[in-house]
């Protein structure tokens, strides 16, 4: 049976109830289970079971829960009907149904695409319900928190608050054992991270949730939301072809065209953006017409603004900035009608780029200067980064190199340390071209391919250790915390062209500008001389140019930086197993494993750990395909010891043992994983692990 057919099949005893004409049992069961389906967004299943109610003899009144479910399953929900049912449930002290109705109220406004200020009333109702504590089920709490985060993004425009809410939602989804809401959480939180310009964080979120998408218990709609977010991530990363493949796959599903309007428009709008970035004008025009017909007919201002943004981007890419400007103003008008900040932020960015391409430099400068501050305030750092780069480009055109460099440095401050991102709406080489125009001189930071040729070796996996010739300096024996933290900050930021402004803000946040810069100069002087004997001239291993600090890679090598470079190279080569092993061998322990105080170090440790786990899993798939599972086992065991809660690592380790014929070893992994999951999270292993345990011969896993 295919996926589409299985979603429309009656479950469990419902077929028997129907055949026996036992409408009372049918309705009673649906009142209970239907709410669970609503919370998990299993709308096709809900529709299938509600359809049978049309056969109920006339005159039989339907319970309030069934009236709600019938309303919630409609293509267009009536907010007024949902509100009336919410108060009915609240009066009857039916908090589960009231929670479902509160989420449906938010969904109905999202589907309408207009007057998002109406979400405030429902937001207050969600806060009221969450205050009921243990009187709500874990599933209801998770659903409510998901919709609360949704309002904080789509109406309040508060990405930081939304991320906090969604992290709480994830914990409740795990307690409720709802894979659907865990996937929905990843989709919405991934969107937050993308808009916030934190693409490494978005990648980690999506990578961790991707195994859940293939599970049979994950609802179709939650999976669609996840794939849409994944498509957007690939677009922002400059991988529009991969985004189009993902988005075409979901939009061509048999059920996609009967989904609620918000999801249909959301998915097709992202697909439109992918067509635009690929320059497929024929596909872009055809899909644009379908979207426009629906948004205008339904007066869906949110998605009409979104569509104008995408069409404007297509015009920019095709060299038609005036047409892009028209779309930008139309997008802004639709955004105002929707009362949502999301299309407004996007429209403002499109207008600025169009003005710049039209040569209206003064208008573009004024526009971006205003909006970069607003994007920064609202946490939309992806646009703030790109906008500050546009300002840098405008200064550079006018010959104002120093102002251009300052804008470039400011742009980098909007992204995580050491990270860069593609610029939305600009060709792939835009950023590199801008950097070459701003810094034409050589930086002296060429990568040393052979670490043995380096004079200074810095180890960060485990304890911080510096080896300079025959001298070794250990973390615990190193006086001067600020100097040591300066080196750590340079390493976290990638060691190349690290902004001096970022360093002083990180290391001396409470000092005024001049004093903080003096502190940096003193710390740099001390760091250069680390390990020097009395009267000895320090090596030239740290370089300062144009308010940027770099480690000179031809002199020193850092294990964590080398790990990231070699891992990225192995990934680009289609998972070269030999090169992947070389990269993974560098990862001895967690990054600065004993550092507990600095949040920026802890965050970088998490990023490196996720990259290591991702590399191990990629190596495993390649080794199993090549018939060499034994080669991956040591790395999987290390990954399992590093993160025993990672279900994909456990599954891969069990899979390798099974392929090698070691059923007993596979069962040892399962039993240990099960024990840790129970102890740490109070949950059972995921179905994929249970299936592998059965394959290994365990009858009742």
Buried (B, 14 or more C-beta within 10 A) or exposed (E): EEEEEEBBEBBEEBEEBBEEEBBEEBBBBBBEBBBBBBBBBBBBBBBBBBEBBEEBEEEEEBEBBBBBBBBBBBEEBEBEBBBBBBEBBBEEEBBBBBBBBBBBBBBBBBBBBBBBEBBEEBBEBBEEBBEBEEEBBBBBBBBBBBBBBBBBBBBBBBBEBBBBBBEBBBBBBBBBBBBBBBBBBBBBBBBBBBBBBBBBBBBBBBBBBBBBBEBEEBBBBBBBBBBBBBBBBBBBBBBBEBBBEBBBEBBEBEBBEEBBBBBBBBBBBBBBBBBBBBEBBEBBEEBBEBBBEBBEEBEBBBBBBBBBBBBBBBBBBBEBBEBBBBBBBBBBBBBBBBBBBBBBBBBBBBBBBBBBBBEBBEBBBEBBBEBBEBBBEBBBBBBBBBBBBBBBBBBBEEEBBEBBBBBBBBBBBBBBBBBBBBBBBBEEEBBEEBBEBBBEEEBEBEEBEEBEEBBBBBBBBBBBBBBBEEEEBEBEEBEEEBBBBBBBBBBBBBBBBBBBBBBBBBBBEEBEEEEBBEBBEEBBEBBBBBBEEEEEEBBEBBBBBBBBBBBBBBBBBBBBBBBBBBBEBBBEEEBBBEBBBBBBEBBEBBBBBEBEEBEBBBBBBBBBBBBBBBBBBBBBEBBBEEEBBEBBBEBBBBBBEBBBEBBBBBBBBBBBBBBBEBBEBBBBBBBBBBEBBEEEEEBEBBEBBBBBBEEBEBEEB
